[in-house]
């Protein structure tokens, strides 16, 4: 089996295929089966489009799946029948398979950042006019090690997360600080930094941004980073938590936050950490949602707004799917809750003041899907809902009632959310909840005023009718 050049890249010729290689010599389609060793056979099919001079190649029954096209005019100018050649791109080295090298250009970081179809966890790359390759790595993904993968760590983090999500912030910080000092004495830097990040998240919920930012930055700039057992995972975690911290603020630079997420995504390459991948996807979706909310909702900007909306939804749905790969029920339930919540919020289009005050009719399918996501939360994940999540559910339900025209019910629902947020110290939610209450209160007053006007108009009409009747009767009497 021979290999030639792809896009000017020299690919070394391989040894001829074994005698068991069977090939169909049709100029438009070539299929063959060969066994590189005594293991399973490899099936492949190549299809040549003569008009466009492209070659589509599919390799099956192997740990490589390659589908794509390449300009056959660049393969071999002297070859009259290029359909008989087979080409593999990328630096692939799979068990029992050939090794072929290529140096074609990949996407830039900026393109990865703005592409919702880019999946860094699976190493997928998609390029126009280039071969698309999806390769399962021959080496297993890197798992978390040491204390971060132990039962002791999981027990501590689960307890702290329960305190944080229910608003017990003082107890959370006291315990986290105590644990942090204990692990510092044991020279366990990984756990010490993991607890720093956990404390920073709790400060973010309370709107104590100075303390939270200080903790996240201290992890990123830590001098002992080279001594960590899981340096990439902890650095990635600090970056995507920093993004979440800035998302709670009113004035943010979306481009800078995308850059932080890009760093986090790069650090997580080839690492098996579904929880952190969920956070990356969730934050990507939230940034696209925030960007969408800044685009005017009119016909002129409809395409740009719709594109941002699609990207946001794509990432939130990735969040829901990715968390299922984590064996811990704690992670599965929490991330699915927030994924469903954000998809519902996206469909209801109430995530900003500008979007919310604009009266619009939500398409029936979007409304149905939003209600379905909220119903899933109440039906499947209703047990032991943390106070912080309960606030989010009530807020999104209020948006649903508002879009359906049930203003009084929407107002009462968001008032319940505000009471829970105020009682448990979720300070980042207070302003947005109060804005909703003021807006809905004004709508209820306007509706009541309109109803009074209608009643008065009806009353005047009845009075006028009665007067007219009396006048008619009097005239008739006089005539008689």
LOTORLUM-532665 format. One record per residue (C-alpha): residue number from 1; residue in one letter; x, y, z. Coordinates in Angstrom, 1 decimal. Each point is the difference from the previous one (the first is absolute). Layout:
N
(vexgu NUM; a; (X; Y; Z)) ...
# end
This chain:
480
(vexgu 1; x; (0.0; 0.0; 0.0)) (vexgu 2; x; (1.7; 3.2; -1.2)) (vexgu 3; x; (-0.3; 3.5; 1.4)) (vexgu 4; x; (1.0; 3.1; -1.9)) (vexgu 5; x; (-0.1; 3.8; 0.9)) (vexgu 6; x; (-2.9; 1.8; 1.6)) (vexgu 7; x; (-0.1; 3.8; -0.5)) (vexgu 8; x; (3.7; 0.0; -0.7)) (vexgu 9; x; (0.8; -2.0; 3.1)) (vexgu 10; x; (2.3; -2.9; -0.7)) (vexgu 11; x; (-1.5; -3.2; 1.4)) (vexgu 12; x; (2.4; -3.0; 0.1)) (vexgu 13; x; (-0.9; -3.0; -2.2)) (vexgu 14; x; (-1.2; -3.0; 2.0)) (vexgu 15; x; (0.8; -3.6; -0.6)) (vexgu 16; x; (-2.4; -1.7; -2.4)) (vexgu 17; x; (-3.2; -1.4; 1.5)) (vexgu 18; x; (-0.2; -3.7; 0.9)) (vexgu 19; x; (-1.2; -2.5; -2.5)) (vexgu 20; x; (-3.3; 0.0; 1.7)) (vexgu 21; x; (-0.6; 3.5; -1.3)) (vexgu 22; x; (-2.9; 0.1; -2.4)) (vexgu 23; x; (-0.8; 3.1; -2.1)) (vexgu 24; x; (-2.7; 1.2; -2.3)) (vexgu 25; x; (1.7; 1.8; -2.9)) (vexgu 26; x; (-3.0; 2.1; -1.0)) (vexgu 27; x; (1.2; 3.6; -0.8)) (vexgu 28; x; (-2.8; 1.6; 2.1)) (vexgu 29; x; (-0.1; -2.3; 3.0)) (vexgu 30; x; (2.7; -2.1; 1.5)) (vexgu 31; x; (-0.5; -2.3; 2.9)) (vexgu 32; x; (2.3; -2.4; 1.6)) (vexgu 33; x; (0.6; -2.2; 3.1)) (vexgu 34; x; (3.4; -0.7; 1.5)) (vexgu 35; x; (1.4; -1.3; 3.2)) (vexgu 36; x; (3.2; 1.7; 1.2)) (vexgu 37; x; (0.6; -2.9; 2.3)) (vexgu 38; x; (-1.8; -3.2; 1.1)) (vexgu 39; x; (-2.6; 2.1; 1.9)) (vexgu 40; x; (-3.3; 1.4; -1.4)) (vexgu 41; x; (-0.3; 1.0; -3.6)) (vexgu 42; x; (-0.2; 3.7; -1.0)) (vexgu 43; x; (-2.7; 1.1; -2.3)) (vexgu 44; x; (0.4; 3.1; -2.1)) (vexgu 45; x; (-1.8; 1.7; -2.9)) (vexgu 46; x; (1.1; 2.9; -2.2)) (vexgu 47; x; (-2.3; 1.9; -2.3)) (vexgu 48; x; (1.3; 2.3; -2.7)) (vexgu 49; x; (-2.0; 3.0; -1.2)) (vexgu 50; x; (1.5; 0.7; -3.4)) (vexgu 51; x; (-1.9; 3.2; -0.6)) (vexgu 52; x; (1.2; 1.7; 3.2)) (vexgu 53; x; (3.3; -2.0; 0.1)) (vexgu 54; x; (-0.5; -1.1; 3.6)) (vexgu 55; x; (0.6; -3.3; 1.7)) (vexgu 56; x; (-2.2; -1.1; 2.9)) (vexgu 57; x; (1.5; -2.8; 2.1)) (vexgu 58; x; (-1.6; -1.9; 2.8)) (vexgu 59; x; (2.0; -2.5; 2.2)) (vexgu 60; x; (-2.1; -2.4; 2.1)) (vexgu 61; x; (0.5; -2.8; 2.6)) (vexgu 62; x; (3.1; 1.7; 1.4)) (vexgu 63; x; (0.8; 2.4; 2.8)) (vexgu 64; x; (0.2; 2.8; -2.6)) (vexgu 65; x; (-3.1; 1.4; -1.8)) (vexgu 66; x; (1.0; 2.4; -2.8)) (vexgu 67; x; (-2.5; 1.8; -2.2)) (vexgu 68; x; (0.9; 2.9; -2.2)) (vexgu 69; x; (1.1; 1.3; -3.3)) (vexgu 70; x; (3.3; 1.2; -1.6)) (vexgu 71; x; (0.7; 1.7; -3.3)) (vexgu 72; x; (1.2; -2.8; -2.2)) (vexgu 73; x; (1.6; 2.4; -2.4)) (vexgu 74; x; (2.7; 0.6; 2.7)) (vexgu 75; x; (0.6; -3.6; 0.7)) (vexgu 76; x; (1.9; -1.1; -3.1)) (vexgu 77; x; (0.0; 2.0; -3.2)) (vexgu 78; x; (1.5; -2.8; -1.9)) (vexgu 79; x; (-2.6; -2.5; 1.1)) (vexgu 80; x; (-2.7; -0.6; -2.6)) (vexgu 81; x; (-2.2; -2.0; 2.4)) (vexgu 82; x; (0.3; 1.6; 3.4)) (vexgu 83; x; (-3.0; -2.0; 1.2)) (vexgu 84; x; (2.2; -3.0; 0.5)) (vexgu 85; x; (2.1; 1.7; 2.7)) (vexgu 86; x; (-1.0; -0.1; 3.7)) (vexgu 87; x; (1.0; 2.8; 2.3)) (vexgu 88; x; (0.0; 0.5; 3.7)) (vexgu 89; x; (0.5; 3.4; 1.6)) (vexgu 90; x; (1.1; 0.9; 3.6)) (vexgu 91; x; (2.7; -1.7; 2.1)) (vexgu 92; x; (-1.8; -3.2; 0.7)) (vexgu 93; x; (1.6; -2.9; 1.7)) (vexgu 94; x; (-2.5; -2.6; 1.1)) (vexgu 95; x; (0.4; -3.5; 1.2)) (vexgu 96; x; (0.9; -2.2; -3.0)) (vexgu 97; x; (-0.5; 2.9; -2.4)) (vexgu 98; x; (2.4; 2.0; -2.2)) (vexgu 99; x; (1.5; 3.2; 1.2)) (vexgu 100; x; (-0.4; 3.0; -2.4)) (vexgu 101; x; (1.2; 3.5; 0.7)) (vexgu 102; x; (-1.3; 3.3; -1.1)) (vexgu 103; x; (0.6; 3.6; 0.8)) (vexgu 104; x; (-3.2; 1.6; -1.2)) (vexgu 105; x; (-1.2; 3.1; 1.7)) (vexgu 106; x; (-2.6; -0.2; 2.8)) (vexgu 107; x; (-2.5; 2.5; 1.2)) (vexgu 108; x; (1.2; 3.1; 1.8)) (vexgu 109; x; (-0.9; 0.5; 3.7)) (vexgu 110; x; (-2.4; 2.7; -0.9)) (vexgu 111; x; (-1.9; -2.4; -2.4)) (vexgu 112; x; (-0.2; -2.6; 2.8)) (vexgu 113; x; (-1.4; 2.6; 2.3)) (vexgu 114; x; (-2.8; 1.0; -2.3)) (vexgu 115; x; (-0.9; -3.5; -1.2)) (vexgu 116; x; (-2.7; -1.8; 2.1)) (vexgu 117; x; (0.7; -3.2; -2.0)) (vexgu 118; x; (3.6; -0.1; 1.2)) (vexgu 119; x; (0.3; -2.6; 2.7)) (vexgu 120; x; (3.4; 0.2; 1.7)) (vexgu 121; x; (-0.6; -3.0; 2.2)) (vexgu 122; x; (-0.2; -2.4; -3.0)) (vexgu 123; x; (2.6; 1.8; -2.0)) (vexgu 124; x; (-2.3; 0.6; -3.0)) (vexgu 125; x; (1.1; 2.4; -2.7)) (vexgu 126; x; (-2.1; 1.2; -2.9)) (vexgu 127; x; (1.5; 2.0; -2.8)) (vexgu 128; x; (-1.6; 1.2; -3.3)) (vexgu 129; x; (1.6; -1.7; -3.0)) (vexgu 130; x; (1.9; -2.3; 2.3)) (vexgu 131; x; (-0.2; -3.6; 1.2)) (vexgu 132; x; (-2.1; -0.4; 3.2)) (vexgu 133; x; (1.6; -2.4; 2.5)) (vexgu 134; x; (-1.4; -1.5; 3.1)) (vexgu 135; x; (2.6; -2.2; 1.7)) (vexgu 136; x; (-0.4; -1.9; 3.3)) (vexgu 137; x; (3.3; 0.5; 1.7)) (vexgu 138; x; (2.2; -3.0; 0.3)) (vexgu 139; x; (0.9; 1.0; 3.5)) (vexgu 140; x; (-2.7; 0.3; 2.7)) (vexgu 141; x; (-1.2; 3.4; 1.2)) (vexgu 142; x; (1.9; 1.4; 3.0)) (vexgu 143; x; (-2.0; -0.4; 3.2)) (vexgu 144; x; (0.2; 2.0; 3.2)) (vexgu 145; x; (2.5; -1.5; 2.4)) (vexgu 146; x; (1.0; 0.2; 3.6)) (vexgu 147; x; (-2.2; 1.8; 2.6)) (vexgu 148; x; (-2.3; 1.4; -2.7)) (vexgu 149; x; (-1.1; -3.5; -1.0)) (vexgu 150; x; (-0.4; -1.4; 3.5)) (vexgu 151; x; (-3.1; -0.6; 2.1)) (vexgu 152; x; (1.2; 2.5; 2.6)) (vexgu 153; x; (0.1; 2.8; -2.6)) (vexgu 154; x; (-3.5; -0.9; -1.3)) (vexgu 155; x; (-1.4; -0.1; 3.5)) (vexgu 156; x; (1.4; 3.5; 0.8)) (vexgu 157; x; (-1.0; 1.6; -3.3)) (vexgu 158; x; (-3.5; -1.5; 0.2)) (vexgu 159; x; (-0.5; 1.4; 3.5)) (vexgu 160; x; (1.3; 3.4; -0.9)) (vexgu 161; x; (-2.1; 0.1; -3.2)) (vexgu 162; x; (-3.1; -0.8; 2.0)) (vexgu 163; x; (0.7; 2.9; 2.4)) (vexgu 164; x; (0.8; 2.4; -2.8)) (vexgu 165; x; (-3.1; -0.9; -2.2)) (vexgu 166; x; (-2.3; 0.5; 3.0)) (vexgu 167; x; (1.4; 3.3; 1.1)) (vexgu 168; x; (1.9; -1.0; 3.1)) (vexgu 169; x; (2.9; 2.1; -1.0)) (vexgu 170; x; (1.6; 0.7; 3.4)) (vexgu 171; x; (0.2; -3.6; 0.9)) (vexgu 172; x; (1.2; -0.8; -3.5)) (vexgu 173; x; (2.9; 2.4; 0.2)) (vexgu 174; x; (0.9; -1.0; 3.6)) (vexgu 175; x; (0.2; -3.7; -1.0)) (vexgu 176; x; (1.8; 0.6; -3.3)) (vexgu 177; x; (2.6; 2.2; 1.6)) (vexgu 178; x; (0.6; -2.6; 2.7)) (vexgu 179; x; (0.4; -2.8; -2.6)) (vexgu 180; x; (2.2; 2.2; -2.1)) (vexgu 181; x; (2.4; 0.6; 2.9)) (vexgu 182; x; (0.0; -3.7; 0.8)) (vexgu 183; x; (1.0; -1.1; -3.5)) (vexgu 184; x; (2.6; 2.8; -0.1)) (vexgu 185; x; (1.7; -1.7; 3.0)) (vexgu 186; x; (-0.2; -3.3; -1.7)) (vexgu 187; x; (1.7; 1.5; -3.0)) (vexgu 188; x; (-2.9; -0.9; -2.2)) (vexgu 189; x; (0.0; 2.9; -2.4)) (vexgu 190; x; (-2.7; -1.4; -2.3)) (vexgu 191; x; (-2.7; -0.1; 2.7)) (vexgu 192; x; (1.2; 3.3; 1.5)) (vexgu 193; x; (-0.6; 1.7; -3.4)) (vexgu 194; x; (-3.2; -1.9; -0.7)) (vexgu 195; x; (-1.4; 1.4; 3.3)) (vexgu 196; x; (1.1; 3.5; -0.9)) (vexgu 197; x; (-2.0; -0.2; -3.2)) (vexgu 198; x; (-3.0; -1.3; 2.0)) (vexgu 199; x; (0.2; 2.9; 2.4)) (vexgu 200; x; (0.2; 2.4; -3.0)) (vexgu 201; x; (-3.3; -1.4; -1.4)) (vexgu 202; x; (-1.8; 0.6; 3.3)) (vexgu 203; x; (1.3; 3.6; 0.1)) (vexgu 204; x; (-1.3; 0.5; -3.6)) (vexgu 205; x; (-3.5; -1.1; 1.1)) (vexgu 206; x; (0.1; 2.7; 2.7)) (vexgu 207; x; (1.1; 2.7; -2.4)) (vexgu 208; x; (3.4; 0.3; 1.8)) (vexgu 209; x; (1.8; 0.3; -3.3)) (vexgu 210; x; (3.3; 1.4; 1.4)) (vexgu 211; x; (0.5; -3.1; 2.2)) (vexgu 212; x; (-1.1; -2.5; -2.7)) (vexgu 213; x; (2.3; 1.5; -2.6)) (vexgu 214; x; (2.9; 0.1; 2.4)) (vexgu 215; x; (-0.3; -3.8; 0.6)) (vexgu 216; x; (-0.4; -1.0; -3.6)) (vexgu 217; x; (3.0; 2.1; -1.1)) (vexgu 218; x; (2.1; -1.4; 2.9)) (vexgu 219; x; (-0.6; -3.5; -1.4)) (vexgu 220; x; (0.9; 1.1; -3.6)) (vexgu 221; x; (3.2; 1.8; 1.2)) (vexgu 222; x; (1.0; -2.7; 2.5)) (vexgu 223; x; (3.8; -0.5; 0.1)) (vexgu 224; x; (-0.4; -3.7; 0.9)) (vexgu 225; x; (-2.0; -0.8; -3.1)) (vexgu 226; x; (2.8; -2.3; -1.3)) (vexgu 227; x; (-0.3; -2.1; 3.1)) (vexgu 228; x; (-3.7; -0.8; -0.4)) (vexgu 229; x; (-1.2; -3.5; -0.8)) (vexgu 230; x; (-2.9; 1.4; -2.1)) (vexgu 231; x; (1.3; 3.4; -1.2)) (vexgu 232; x; (-2.1; 0.3; -3.2)) (vexgu 233; x; (-3.3; -0.8; 1.7)) (vexgu 234; x; (0.5; 2.4; 2.8)) (vexgu 235; x; (1.2; 2.8; -2.3)) (vexgu 236; x; (-2.9; -0.6; -2.3)) (vexgu 237; x; (-2.4; 0.0; 2.9)) (vexgu 238; x; (1.3; 3.4; 1.2)) (vexgu 239; x; (-0.4; 1.5; -3.4)) (vexgu 240; x; (-3.6; -1.1; -0.6)) (vexgu 241; x; (-1.0; 0.9; 3.6)) (vexgu 242; x; (1.5; 3.5; -0.7)) (vexgu 243; x; (-2.2; 0.3; -3.0)) (vexgu 244; x; (-3.1; -0.9; 2.0)) (vexgu 245; x; (1.1; 2.5; 2.6)) (vexgu 246; x; (0.1; 2.8; -2.6)) (vexgu 247; x; (-3.3; -1.0; -1.5)) (vexgu 248; x; (-1.7; 1.2; 3.2)) (vexgu 249; x; (1.3; 3.5; -0.6)) (vexgu 250; x; (-1.9; 2.6; -2.0)) (vexgu 251; x; (2.9; 1.2; -2.1)) (vexgu 252; x; (2.0; -2.7; -1.6)) (vexgu 253; x; (2.3; -0.5; -3.0)) (vexgu 254; x; (-1.5; -3.0; -1.8)) (vexgu 255; x; (3.1; -0.4; -2.2)) (vexgu 256; x; (2.3; -0.3; 3.1)) (vexgu 257; x; (-2.3; -2.6; 1.5)) (vexgu 258; x; (0.1; -2.0; -3.2)) (vexgu 259; x; (3.7; 0.1; 0.2)) (vexgu 260; x; (0.0; -1.4; 3.6)) (vexgu 261; x; (-2.3; -2.8; -1.1)) (vexgu 262; x; (2.2; -0.8; -2.9)) (vexgu 263; x; (2.9; -0.4; 2.4)) (vexgu 264; x; (-2.1; -2.3; 2.2)) (vexgu 265; x; (-1.0; -2.1; -3.0)) (vexgu 266; x; (3.7; -0.3; -1.1)) (vexgu 267; x; (1.1; -1.1; 3.4)) (vexgu 268; x; (-2.7; -2.7; 0.2)) (vexgu 269; x; (1.0; -1.6; -3.3)) (vexgu 270; x; (0.4; -3.8; 0.3)) (vexgu 271; x; (-1.2; 0.2; 3.7)) (vexgu 272; x; (-2.9; -2.1; 1.3)) (vexgu 273; x; (-1.8; 2.5; 2.2)) (vexgu 274; x; (-3.7; 0.2; -1.1)) (vexgu 275; x; (-0.8; 2.4; 2.8)) (vexgu 276; x; (2.5; 2.6; -1.2)) (vexgu 277; x; (-1.0; -0.5; -3.7)) (vexgu 278; x; (-3.6; 0.7; 1.1)) (vexgu 279; x; (1.0; 3.2; 1.6)) (vexgu 280; x; (1.9; 1.1; -3.2)) (vexgu 281; x; (-3.0; -0.8; -2.2)) (vexgu 282; x; (-2.4; 1.7; 2.5)) (vexgu 283; x; (2.0; 3.2; 0.1)) (vexgu 284; x; (0.4; 0.0; -3.8)) (vexgu 285; x; (-3.8; -0.2; -0.3)) (vexgu 286; x; (-0.5; 2.7; 2.6)) (vexgu 287; x; (2.4; 2.4; -1.8)) (vexgu 288; x; (-1.7; -0.6; -3.3)) (vexgu 289; x; (-3.3; 0.6; 1.7)) (vexgu 290; x; (1.3; 3.3; 1.6)) (vexgu 291; x; (1.2; 1.0; -3.5)) (vexgu 292; x; (-3.3; -0.8; -1.5)) (vexgu 293; x; (-1.8; 2.2; 2.5)) (vexgu 294; x; (2.0; 3.0; -1.1)) (vexgu 295; x; (-1.1; -0.4; -3.7)) (vexgu 296; x; (-3.1; 2.1; -0.8)) (vexgu 297; x; (-3.0; -2.3; -0.6)) (vexgu 298; x; (-1.1; 1.4; -3.4)) (vexgu 299; x; (-0.1; -1.2; -3.6)) (vexgu 300; x; (3.4; 1.6; -0.9)) (vexgu 301; x; (1.9; -1.9; 2.7)) (vexgu 302; x; (-2.1; -3.2; -0.1)) (vexgu 303; x; (2.7; -2.2; -1.6)) (vexgu 304; x; (2.7; 1.0; 2.5)) (vexgu 305; x; (-2.3; -0.4; 2.9)) (vexgu 306; x; (-1.2; -3.4; -1.2)) (vexgu 307; x; (3.6; -1.2; -0.6)) (vexgu 308; x; (1.0; 0.9; 3.6)) (vexgu 309; x; (-3.1; -1.7; 1.2)) (vexgu 310; x; (0.8; -3.2; -1.8)) (vexgu 311; x; (3.5; 0.0; 1.4)) (vexgu 312; x; (-1.2; 0.5; 3.6)) (vexgu 313; x; (-2.5; -2.8; -0.3)) (vexgu 314; x; (2.6; -2.3; -1.5)) (vexgu 315; x; (2.3; 0.5; 3.0)) (vexgu 316; x; (-2.8; -0.4; 2.6)) (vexgu 317; x; (-1.1; -3.3; -1.6)) (vexgu 318; x; (3.6; -1.1; 0.0)) (vexgu 319; x; (0.0; 0.7; 3.8)) (vexgu 320; x; (-3.0; -2.3; 0.5)) (vexgu 321; x; (1.6; -2.8; -2.0)) (vexgu 322; x; (3.6; 0.3; 1.3)) (vexgu 323; x; (-1.0; -0.2; 3.7)) (vexgu 324; x; (-1.4; -3.4; -0.6)) (vexgu 325; x; (3.5; -1.3; -0.5)) (vexgu 326; x; (0.9; 0.8; 3.6)) (vexgu 327; x; (-0.5; -3.0; 2.3)) (vexgu 328; x; (-0.9; 2.3; 3.0)) (vexgu 329; x; (-3.8; 0.5; 0.4)) (vexgu 330; x; (0.7; 3.4; 1.6)) (vexgu 331; x; (1.6; 1.3; -3.2)) (vexgu 332; x; (-2.6; -1.6; -2.3)) (vexgu 333; x; (-3.0; 1.5; 1.8)) (vexgu 334; x; (1.4; 3.5; 0.6)) (vexgu 335; x; (1.4; 0.6; -3.5)) (vexgu 336; x; (-3.2; -1.4; -1.7)) (vexgu 337; x; (-2.1; 2.3; 2.1)) (vexgu 338; x; (1.9; 3.1; -1.1)) (vexgu 339; x; (0.2; -1.2; -3.6)) (vexgu 340; x; (-3.8; -0.4; -0.2)) (vexgu 341; x; (-0.5; 3.4; 1.8)) (vexgu 342; x; (2.2; 1.9; -2.4)) (vexgu 343; x; (-1.7; -1.6; -3.1)) (vexgu 344; x; (-3.4; 1.1; 1.4)) (vexgu 345; x; (1.3; 3.5; 0.7)) (vexgu 346; x; (1.4; 0.3; -3.5)) (vexgu 347; x; (-3.3; -1.1; -1.6)) (vexgu 348; x; (-2.0; 2.5; 2.2)) (vexgu 349; x; (2.4; 2.8; -0.9)) (vexgu 350; x; (-0.2; 1.8; 3.3)) (vexgu 351; x; (3.7; 0.0; 1.0)) (vexgu 352; x; (0.5; 3.7; -0.3)) (vexgu 353; x; (-2.1; 3.1; 0.9)) (vexgu 354; x; (-0.1; 1.1; -3.7)) (vexgu 355; x; (-1.2; -3.4; -1.2)) (vexgu 356; x; (-2.5; -0.3; 2.9)) (vexgu 357; x; (-1.8; 3.3; -0.4)) (vexgu 358; x; (-0.5; -0.6; -3.7)) (vexgu 359; x; (-3.4; -1.5; -0.4)) (vexgu 360; x; (0.2; -2.9; -2.5)) (vexgu 361; x; (-1.8; -3.2; -0.7)) (vexgu 362; x; (2.2; -3.0; 0.6)) (vexgu 363; x; (-0.4; -2.6; -2.8)) (vexgu 364; x; (-2.2; -2.8; 1.1)) (vexgu 365; x; (2.7; -2.6; -0.4)) (vexgu 366; x; (2.5; 2.0; 2.0)) (vexgu 367; x; (-2.6; 0.5; 2.8)) (vexgu 368; x; (-0.8; -3.8; 0.0)) (vexgu 369; x; (3.7; -0.8; 0.2)) (vexgu 370; x; (0.7; 2.4; 2.8)) (vexgu 371; x; (-2.9; -1.4; 2.0)) (vexgu 372; x; (1.3; -3.5; -0.7)) (vexgu 373; x; (3.4; 0.8; 1.4)) (vexgu 374; x; (-1.5; 1.5; 3.1)) (vexgu 375; x; (-2.3; -2.9; 0.5)) (vexgu 376; x; (3.0; -2.4; -0.2)) (vexgu 377; x; (1.5; 1.9; 2.9)) (vexgu 378; x; (-3.1; -0.3; 2.1)) (vexgu 379; x; (-0.6; -3.6; -1.0)) (vexgu 380; x; (3.4; -1.6; 0.0)) (vexgu 381; x; (2.2; 2.3; 2.2)) (vexgu 382; x; (-2.5; 1.3; 2.6)) (vexgu 383; x; (1.5; -1.9; 3.0)) (vexgu 384; x; (2.2; 2.0; 2.3)) (vexgu 385; x; (0.2; 3.1; -2.3)) (vexgu 386; x; (2.6; 2.4; 1.5)) (vexgu 387; x; (-1.3; 3.5; 0.8)) (vexgu 388; x; (2.2; 1.6; -2.7)) (vexgu 389; x; (-1.4; -2.3; -2.7)) (vexgu 390; x; (-3.5; 0.6; 1.3)) (vexgu 391; x; (0.5; 3.8; -0.5)) (vexgu 392; x; (0.9; -0.7; -3.6)) (vexgu 393; x; (-2.9; -2.3; -0.6)) (vexgu 394; x; (-2.5; 2.5; 1.4)) (vexgu 395; x; (1.5; 2.9; -2.0)) (vexgu 396; x; (-0.2; -2.0; -3.3)) (vexgu 397; x; (-3.6; -1.1; 0.8)) (vexgu 398; x; (-0.9; 3.7; 0.6)) (vexgu 399; x; (1.4; 0.7; -3.5)) (vexgu 400; x; (-2.2; -2.7; -1.4)) (vexgu 401; x; (-3.1; 1.4; 1.6)) (vexgu 402; x; (0.9; 3.5; -1.2)) (vexgu 403; x; (0.4; -1.1; -3.6)) (vexgu 404; x; (-3.4; -1.8; 0.3)) (vexgu 405; x; (-1.6; 3.2; 1.2)) (vexgu 406; x; (-0.6; -1.1; 3.6)) (vexgu 407; x; (1.5; 3.1; 1.6)) (vexgu 408; x; (-1.3; -0.3; 3.5)) (vexgu 409; x; (1.1; -3.7; 0.2)) (vexgu 410; x; (3.4; 1.0; -1.4)) (vexgu 411; x; (0.3; 2.7; 2.6)) (vexgu 412; x; (-0.8; -2.3; 2.9)) (vexgu 413; x; (2.4; -2.6; -1.2)) (vexgu 414; x; (3.0; 2.4; -0.3)) (vexgu 415; x; (-0.9; 1.4; 3.4)) (vexgu 416; x; (0.4; -3.5; 1.5)) (vexgu 417; x; (3.4; -0.2; -1.7)) (vexgu 418; x; (1.1; 3.3; 1.5)) (vexgu 419; x; (-1.0; -1.1; 3.5)) (vexgu 420; x; (2.2; -3.1; -0.3)) (vexgu 421; x; (2.9; 1.9; -1.5)) (vexgu 422; x; (-0.1; 2.7; 2.7)) (vexgu 423; x; (-0.4; -2.4; 2.8)) (vexgu 424; x; (3.0; -2.2; -1.0)) (vexgu 425; x; (2.4; 2.7; -1.3)) (vexgu 426; x; (0.0; -0.6; -3.8)) (vexgu 427; x; (0.8; 3.6; -0.6)) (vexgu 428; x; (0.8; -0.3; -3.7)) (vexgu 429; x; (-3.7; -0.7; -0.6)) (vexgu 430; x; (-1.6; 2.9; 1.9)) (vexgu 431; x; (0.2; 2.7; -2.6)) (vexgu 432; x; (-1.3; -2.0; -2.9)) (vexgu 433; x; (-2.8; -1.4; 2.1)) (vexgu 434; x; (-1.0; 3.4; 1.3)) (vexgu 435; x; (0.0; 1.4; -3.6)) (vexgu 436; x; (-2.4; -2.8; -1.0)) (vexgu 437; x; (-2.3; 0.8; 3.0)) (vexgu 438; x; (-0.1; 3.7; -0.8)) (vexgu 439; x; (-0.6; -0.6; -3.7)) (vexgu 440; x; (-2.8; -2.5; 0.7)) (vexgu 441; x; (-1.6; 2.2; 2.6)) (vexgu 442; x; (-0.2; 2.8; -2.5)) (vexgu 443; x; (-1.6; -2.4; -2.5)) (vexgu 444; x; (-2.6; -1.1; 2.5)) (vexgu 445; x; (-0.9; 3.6; 0.8)) (vexgu 446; x; (-0.3; 0.8; -3.7)) (vexgu 447; x; (-2.2; -3.0; -0.5)) (vexgu 448; x; (-2.2; 1.0; 3.0)) (vexgu 449; x; (-0.3; 3.6; -1.4)) (vexgu 450; x; (-1.0; -1.4; -3.4)) (vexgu 451; x; (-2.7; -2.2; 1.6)) (vexgu 452; x; (-1.4; 3.0; 1.9)) (vexgu 453; x; (-0.1; 2.1; -3.2)) (vexgu 454; x; (-1.8; -2.8; -1.8)) (vexgu 455; x; (-2.5; -0.3; 2.9)) (vexgu 456; x; (-0.6; 3.7; 0.0)) (vexgu 457; x; (-0.5; 0.0; -3.8)) (vexgu 458; x; (-2.5; -2.8; 0.3)) (vexgu 459; x; (-1.8; 1.8; 2.8)) (vexgu 460; x; (-0.1; 3.2; -2.1)) (vexgu 461; x; (-1.3; -1.9; -2.9)) (vexgu 462; x; (-2.8; -1.5; 2.1)) (vexgu 463; x; (-0.9; 3.4; 1.5)) (vexgu 464; x; (-0.1; 1.6; -3.4)) (vexgu 465; x; (-2.2; -2.8; -1.3)) (vexgu 466; x; (-2.4; 0.4; 2.9)) (vexgu 467; x; (-0.2; 3.8; -0.5)) (vexgu 468; x; (-0.7; -0.4; -3.7)) (vexgu 469; x; (-2.7; -2.5; 0.9)) (vexgu 470; x; (-1.6; 2.5; 2.4)) (vexgu 471; x; (0.2; 2.8; -2.5)) (vexgu 472; x; (-1.6; -2.1; -2.6)) (vexgu 473; x; (-2.8; -1.0; 2.3)) (vexgu 474; x; (-0.6; 3.6; 1.0)) (vexgu 475; x; (-0.2; 1.1; -3.6)) (vexgu 476; x; (-2.4; -2.7; -0.8)) (vexgu 477; x; (-2.2; 1.0; 3.0)) (vexgu 478; x; (-0.1; 3.6; -1.1)) (vexgu 479; x; (-1.0; -0.9; -3.5)) (vexgu 480; x; (-2.7; -2.2; 1.4)) 
# end
